[in-house]
Amino acid sequence: MPPIKPPASLFGRRLRTARLSLGLRQADLGRMLGMEEQNTGAPRISRYERGQHDPDPDTAEKLAKALGLPLAYFYATSDMLAEVILLVSKLPEDGQREAVAALKAIAEKKES
């Protein structure tokens, strides 16, 4: 089993991947959060992406919202769990219930 990376580096890697997938520069994302000056927004986003600083909970939530992703995605401790979070978050509520029921059935089957 590979070692689990610390959440800060996972958060930063996922933040960078999400930002780039939308074609945003660090300054663009900073502006979306209200950091109007390029000398403020881009360096701050860069520090988050490099894992130098962790965003406070409010900023993390704003980042997730700006990128259209669930906050839990950024904090998932494995890439597989992050993928599950993304997939389930794209479903309507009834689909989410079905997905959870299917996952429970799979987990129960593995336990027996």
C-alpha positions, -999 to 999 in steps of 0.1 A, spaced: 0 0 0 15 33 -10 21 59 17 -7 85 21 5 120 12 -1 148 37 -34 166 31 -17 199 23 1 184 -7 -30 166 -18 -50 198 -15 -24 217 -35 -21 191 -62 -59 188 -66 -63 226 -66 -37 230 -94 -52 202 -115 -87 217 -111 -75 252 -119 -56 241 -150 -85 219 -162 -106 251 -164 -78 270 -182 -74 295 -154 -42 312 -144 -35 316 -107 -43 353 -110 -77 345 -126 -86 322 -97 -74 348 -72 -97 374 -88 -126 350 -85 -120 350 -48 -119 388 -46 -81 391 -47 -81 418 -74 -44 425 -75 -22 401 -94 5 406 -68 -19 393 -42 -40 366 -58 -14 347 -79 12 343 -51 -14 332 -26 -29 306 -50 7 294 -57 14 290 -20 -18 269 -17 -8 248 -47 27 242 -34 15 232 0 33 261 17 2 274 33 -32 259 39 -62 280 31 -85 288 60 -119 269 59 -137 298 44 -111 303 16 -111 265 9 -148 266 5 -146 296 -18 -119 278 -39 -141 247 -42 -171 268 -52 -152 288 -78 -139 256 -93 -173 239 -92 -161 211 -70 -172 197 -37 -149 207 -8 -145 171 3 -127 164 -30 -97 185 -19 -94 168 15 -99 131 4 -70 111 16 -66 90 -16 -71 96 -53 -97 68 -54 -118 84 -27 -115 118 -44 -128 102 -76 -157 87 -58 -166 120 -42 -165 137 -77 -186 111 -93 -213 110 -65 -214 148 -64 -224 149 -101 -255 128 -94 -289 142 -85 -299 134 -49 -318 102 -58 -288 90 -78 -265 98 -48 -288 76 -26 -286 48 -51 -248 51 -53 -244 50 -15 -267 19 -14 -247 2 -41 -214 10 -22 -229 -3 10 -239 -35 -7 -204 -40 -21 -188 -32 13 -211 -57 31 -204 -84 5 -166 -79 11 -171 -81 48 -188 -115 47 
